[in-house]
Amino acid sequence: MTRTAVALLLAVGGMACPASAADPKPIPPPKLAQIGQVRVDITNRQISFDSEVCLREGVLEFLLCGWRTKTHESILHSQAKASHMHAGC
């Protein structure tokens, strides 16, 4: 494609945009909440919490477990309570 054709396509594509698209609405700040050690981002529908890797090799039975419980069978362990994770979801 030549430069002229690309410029023409860009000019035609620009004409199809409505006038309101040039003035976008501001994005509202995320609404955040905290339940125990679980952080809840209500706007983006995400939860997050701190965890540590406790298994790098071996037999895997769990992805995540509570602090000082079955750490020999899971990849991660966290001090965040499962009930707080569930409430955040």
SULRA-V527480 format. One record per residue. N is the residue number from 1. RES is the residue in one small letter. SS is DSSP state (helix for helix, strand for strand, loop for the rest). PSI is psi in whole degrees, -180 to 180 (NA if undefined). Layout:
n->N res->RES ss->SS psi->PSI
n->N res->RES ss->SS psi->PSI
//
This chain:
n->1 res->m ss->loop psi->138
n->2 res->t ss->loop psi->168
n->3 res->r ss->helix psi->-36
n->4 res->t ss->helix psi->-43
n->5 res->a ss->helix psi->-40
n->6 res->v ss->helix psi->-43
n->7 res->a ss->helix psi->-39
n->8 res->l ss->helix psi->-43
n->9 res->l ss->helix psi->-40
n->10 res->l ss->helix psi->-39
n->11 res->a ss->helix psi->-43
n->12 res->v ss->helix psi->-41
n->13 res->g ss->helix psi->-35
n->14 res->g ss->helix psi->-29
n->15 res->m ss->helix psi->-24
n->16 res->a ss->loop psi->-15
n->17 res->c ss->loop psi->136
n->18 res->p ss->loop psi->160
n->19 res->a ss->helix psi->-30
n->20 res->s ss->helix psi->-19
n->21 res->a ss->helix psi->-24
n->22 res->a ss->helix psi->-23
n->23 res->d ss->loop psi->79
n->24 res->p ss->loop psi->153
n->25 res->k ss->loop psi->142
n->26 res->p ss->loop psi->144
n->27 res->i ss->loop psi->125
n->28 res->p ss->loop psi->150
n->29 res->p ss->loop psi->150
n->30 res->p ss->loop psi->144
n->31 res->k ss->loop psi->123
n->32 res->l ss->strand psi->146
n->33 res->a ss->strand psi->161
n->34 res->q ss->strand psi->127
n->35 res->i ss->strand psi->104
n->36 res->g ss->loop psi->-122
n->37 res->q ss->loop psi->9
n->38 res->v ss->strand psi->126
n->39 res->r ss->strand psi->130
n->40 res->v ss->strand psi->121
n->41 res->d ss->strand psi->100
n->42 res->i ss->loop psi->-38
n->43 res->t ss->loop psi->-46
n->44 res->n ss->loop psi->0
n->45 res->r ss->loop psi->55
n->46 res->q ss->strand psi->148
n->47 res->i ss->strand psi->152
n->48 res->s ss->strand psi->154
n->49 res->f ss->loop psi->159
n->50 res->d ss->loop psi->142
n->51 res->s ss->loop psi->167
n->52 res->e ss->strand psi->148
n->53 res->v ss->strand psi->128
n->54 res->c ss->loop psi->-5
n->55 res->l ss->loop psi->119
n->56 res->r ss->loop psi->-24
n->57 res->e ss->loop psi->151
n->58 res->g ss->loop psi->-169
n->59 res->v ss->loop psi->130
n->60 res->l ss->loop psi->128
n->61 res->e ss->loop psi->-33
n->62 res->f ss->strand psi->152
n->63 res->l ss->strand psi->-44
n->64 res->l ss->strand psi->140
n->65 res->c ss->strand psi->170
n->66 res->g ss->strand psi->167
n->67 res->w ss->loop psi->129
n->68 res->r ss->loop psi->33
n->69 res->t ss->loop psi->126
n->70 res->k ss->loop psi->33
n->71 res->t ss->loop psi->-18
n->72 res->h ss->loop psi->-7
n->73 res->e ss->loop psi->3
n->74 res->s ss->strand psi->157
n->75 res->i ss->strand psi->-44
n->76 res->l ss->strand psi->153
n->77 res->h ss->strand psi->149
n->78 res->s ss->strand psi->153
n->79 res->q ss->loop psi->-9
n->80 res->a ss->loop psi->139
n->81 res->k ss->loop psi->144
n->82 res->a ss->helix psi->-35
n->83 res->s ss->helix psi->-33
n->84 res->h ss->helix psi->-38
n->85 res->m ss->helix psi->-45
n->86 res->h ss->helix psi->-42
n->87 res->a ss->helix psi->-37
n->88 res->g ss->helix psi->-34
n->89 res->c ss->loop psi->NA
//
